[in-house]
Amino acid sequence: MMKERGGGDVSTVATHHDSSSSPTPLPTTASSSSLLSSSSGSNSSMIGEMGGSRVAVKPCKVGGVEVTLTIAPPASGLSLSTVLKLLVAHGMSIHICSSLKLNHTILHTIHAQVRGGRAIDPSQLEQYLSILIQNNDYEAFSI
């Protein structure tokens, strides 16, 4: 564990996960449908904010995305495993996942690739994850 200049503890964890099993479908809602598209996504980074927490999704590589979740109280109940399961359920393969904790804020950075050569719409994925954080109702989205 390293000490940050501001006095907070910093810990980093990196994992690699490549799931080749078929994804479990999520309940169809306006916010969860059509995350995958046949064309490439927007090149702009979109940021959704909910209190002290926020999510940003931007395209990276061909058909891949970088998801950055900043989780701060009171929305700190979101588990990383829930987000990873949701991404895998939407046909994505997780390549890199790193987490950083500074005081009471957790920063998760996830690099994922869409399986099957399809593209993903980063703005729709961001909207879906923003709703997940904002509603603070993770049971409704569980796999």
C-alpha positions as a LaTeX table, in Angstrom:
\begin{tabular}{lrrr}
\hline
Residue & $x$ (\AA) & $y$ (\AA) & $z$ (\AA) \\
\hline
Met1 & 0.00 & 0.00 & 0.00 \\
Met2 & 1.32 & 3.44 & $-0.94$ \\
Lys3 & 0.66 & 6.77 & 0.73 \\
Glu4 & $-0.71$ & 9.56 & $-1.46$ \\
Arg5 & 0.52 & 13.10 & $-0.83$ \\
Gly6 & $-2.88$ & 14.11 & 0.54 \\
Gly7 & $-2.53$ & 11.50 & 3.28 \\
Gly8 & $-5.03$ & 9.01 & 1.83 \\
Asp9 & $-4.32$ & 5.33 & 1.33 \\
Val10 & $-3.94$ & 4.24 & $-2.27$ \\
Ser11 & $-4.33$ & 0.63 & $-3.30$ \\
Thr12 & $-4.43$ & $-0.72$ & $-6.84$ \\
Val13 & $-5.67$ & $-4.09$ & $-8.02$ \\
Ala14 & $-5.54$ & $-5.27$ & $-11.63$ \\
Thr15 & $-7.30$ & $-8.34$ & $-12.97$ \\
His16 & $-7.75$ & $-10.04$ & $-16.32$ \\
His17 & $-10.95$ & $-11.89$ & $-17.14$ \\
Asp18 & $-12.02$ & $-13.35$ & $-20.46$ \\
Ser19 & $-15.37$ & $-15.08$ & $-20.28$ \\
Ser20 & $-16.23$ & $-17.24$ & $-23.27$ \\
Ser21 & $-19.50$ & $-18.55$ & $-21.84$ \\
Ser22 & $-22.74$ & $-17.21$ & $-23.28$ \\
Pro23 & $-24.08$ & $-14.16$ & $-21.53$ \\
Thr24 & $-27.20$ & $-14.29$ & $-19.41$ \\
Pro25 & $-29.74$ & $-11.84$ & $-20.81$ \\
Leu26 & $-30.74$ & $-8.89$ & $-18.66$ \\
Pro27 & $-34.33$ & $-7.78$ & $-18.18$ \\
Thr28 & $-35.32$ & $-5.64$ & $-21.15$ \\
Thr29 & $-35.80$ & $-2.02$ & $-20.18$ \\
Ala30 & $-35.47$ & 1.20 & $-22.09$ \\
Ser31 & $-32.10$ & 1.76 & $-20.45$ \\
Ser32 & $-30.67$ & $-1.72$ & $-21.02$ \\
Ser33 & $-31.72$ & $-2.41$ & $-24.62$ \\
Ser34 & $-29.60$ & $-1.66$ & $-27.67$ \\
Leu35 & $-26.25$ & $-1.27$ & $-25.98$ \\
Leu36 & $-24.70$ & $-3.10$ & $-28.89$ \\
Ser37 & $-24.91$ & $-1.59$ & $-32.34$ \\
Ser38 & $-23.74$ & $-2.61$ & $-35.78$ \\
Ser39 & $-21.75$ & 0.59 & $-36.27$ \\
Ser40 & $-18.90$ & 2.06 & $-34.30$ \\
Gly41 & $-19.71$ & 4.27 & $-31.33$ \\
Ser42 & $-19.10$ & 7.95 & $-30.83$ \\
Asn43 & $-15.56$ & 9.16 & $-30.31$ \\
Ser44 & $-16.54$ & 11.60 & $-27.59$ \\
Ser45 & $-16.41$ & 10.76 & $-23.91$ \\
Met46 & $-19.71$ & 11.17 & $-22.12$ \\
Ile47 & $-19.88$ & 11.72 & $-18.37$ \\
Gly48 & $-22.88$ & 11.06 & $-16.17$ \\
Glu49 & $-22.77$ & 12.36 & $-12.60$ \\
Met50 & $-24.79$ & 11.28 & $-9.58$ \\
Gly51 & $-23.83$ & 13.19 & $-6.45$ \\
Gly52 & $-20.24$ & 12.28 & $-5.66$ \\
Ser53 & $-20.28$ & 9.35 & $-8.09$ \\
Arg54 & $-19.92$ & 9.41 & $-11.86$ \\
Val55 & $-19.44$ & 7.15 & $-14.85$ \\
Ala56 & $-17.63$ & 7.81 & $-18.13$ \\
Val57 & $-17.54$ & 5.53 & $-21.16$ \\
Lys58 & $-15.32$ & 6.15 & $-24.15$ \\
Pro59 & $-14.36$ & 4.02 & $-27.13$ \\
Cys60 & $-10.93$ & 2.45 & $-27.27$ \\
Lys61 & $-9.49$ & 0.17 & $-29.93$ \\
Val62 & $-11.82$ & $-1.47$ & $-32.47$ \\
Gly63 & $-15.10$ & $-2.37$ & $-30.79$ \\
Gly64 & $-13.75$ & $-1.78$ & $-27.29$ \\
Val65 & $-14.65$ & 0.61 & $-24.51$ \\
Glu66 & $-13.06$ & 2.07 & $-21.42$ \\
Val67 & $-15.50$ & 2.39 & $-18.53$ \\
Thr68 & $-14.43$ & 4.61 & $-15.65$ \\
Leu69 & $-16.56$ & 4.45 & $-12.51$ \\
Thr70 & $-15.89$ & 6.87 & $-9.69$ \\
Ile71 & $-17.88$ & 5.72 & $-6.68$ \\
Ala72 & $-18.17$ & 8.04 & $-3.69$ \\
Pro73 & $-20.63$ & 8.07 & $-0.79$ \\
Pro74 & $-23.60$ & 7.77 & $-0.65$ \\
Ala75 & $-23.64$ & 5.64 & $-3.84$ \\
Ser76 & $-20.69$ & 3.51 & $-2.73$ \\
Gly77 & $-22.85$ & 0.37 & $-2.48$ \\
Leu78 & $-22.28$ & $-0.46$ & $-6.18$ \\
Ser79 & $-20.14$ & $-3.56$ & $-6.41$ \\
Leu80 & $-17.53$ & $-3.99$ & $-9.10$ \\
Ser81 & $-18.68$ & $-7.57$ & $-9.66$ \\
Thr82 & $-22.17$ & $-6.30$ & $-10.56$ \\
Val83 & $-20.76$ & $-3.98$ & $-13.22$ \\
Leu84 & $-18.49$ & $-6.71$ & $-14.60$ \\
Lys85 & $-21.40$ & $-9.18$ & $-14.78$ \\
Leu86 & $-23.51$ & $-6.60$ & $-16.61$ \\
Leu87 & $-20.79$ & $-5.98$ & $-19.18$ \\
Val88 & $-20.27$ & $-9.71$ & $-19.75$ \\
Ala89 & $-24.05$ & $-10.20$ & $-20.03$ \\
His90 & $-24.07$ & $-7.61$ & $-22.82$ \\
Gly91 & $-21.56$ & $-9.62$ & $-24.84$ \\
Met92 & $-18.36$ & $-8.01$ & $-23.68$ \\
Ser93 & $-15.07$ & $-9.60$ & $-22.72$ \\
Ile94 & $-13.25$ & $-7.92$ & $-19.83$ \\
His95 & $-9.56$ & $-7.46$ & $-20.63$ \\
Ile96 & $-8.32$ & $-5.17$ & $-17.87$ \\
Cys97 & $-9.90$ & $-4.06$ & $-14.63$ \\
Ser98 & $-8.07$ & $-1.85$ & $-12.17$ \\
Ser99 & $-9.26$ & $-0.21$ & $-8.97$ \\
Leu100 & $-7.86$ & 2.64 & $-6.93$ \\
Lys101 & $-9.09$ & 3.65 & $-3.48$ \\
Leu102 & $-8.37$ & 7.12 & $-2.15$ \\
Asn103 & $-9.98$ & 7.95 & 1.19 \\
His104 & $-13.68$ & 7.13 & 0.68 \\
Thr105 & $-13.67$ & 7.27 & $-3.12$ \\
Ile106 & $-13.11$ & 4.24 & $-5.35$ \\
Leu107 & $-12.05$ & 4.57 & $-8.99$ \\
His108 & $-12.63$ & 1.53 & $-11.23$ \\
Thr109 & $-11.25$ & 1.48 & $-14.77$ \\
Ile110 & $-12.44$ & $-1.34$ & $-17.02$ \\
His111 & $-11.24$ & $-2.09$ & $-20.55$ \\
Ala112 & $-13.66$ & $-4.35$ & $-22.39$ \\
Gln113 & $-13.99$ & $-5.66$ & $-25.93$ \\
Val114 & $-17.26$ & $-6.65$ & $-27.59$ \\
Arg115 & $-17.25$ & $-10.30$ & $-28.65$ \\
Gly116 & $-18.22$ & $-11.24$ & $-32.19$ \\
Gly117 & $-16.81$ & $-8.13$ & $-33.87$ \\
Arg118 & $-19.84$ & $-6.00$ & $-33.01$ \\
Ala119 & $-19.53$ & $-2.41$ & $-31.86$ \\
Ile120 & $-21.01$ & $-0.84$ & $-28.76$ \\
Asp121 & $-22.65$ & 2.55 & $-28.35$ \\
Pro122 & $-20.63$ & 4.17 & $-25.53$ \\
Ser123 & $-23.30$ & 6.79 & $-24.79$ \\
Gln124 & $-26.01$ & 4.14 & $-24.31$ \\
Leu125 & $-23.76$ & 2.06 & $-22.08$ \\
Glu126 & $-22.93$ & 5.15 & $-20.06$ \\
Gln127 & $-26.60$ & 6.04 & $-19.71$ \\
Tyr128 & $-27.40$ & 2.51 & $-18.55$ \\
Leu129 & $-24.64$ & 2.54 & $-15.91$ \\
Ser130 & $-25.61$ & 6.06 & $-14.82$ \\
Ile131 & $-29.19$ & 4.90 & $-14.19$ \\
Leu132 & $-27.82$ & 1.93 & $-12.26$ \\
Ile133 & $-25.83$ & 4.23 & $-9.95$ \\
Gln134 & $-28.51$ & 6.92 & $-9.71$ \\
Asn135 & $-31.32$ & 4.51 & $-8.77$ \\
Asn136 & $-29.12$ & 2.77 & $-6.22$ \\
Asp137 & $-31.26$ & $-0.32$ & $-6.97$ \\
Tyr138 & $-28.69$ & $-2.88$ & $-8.04$ \\
Glu139 & $-30.95$ & $-5.87$ & $-7.32$ \\
Ala140 & $-33.17$ & $-4.91$ & $-10.28$ \\
Phe141 & $-30.16$ & $-5.24$ & $-12.59$ \\
Ser142 & $-28.58$ & $-8.35$ & $-11.10$ \\
Ile143 & $-27.82$ & $-11.32$ & $-13.29$ \\
\hline
\end{tabular}
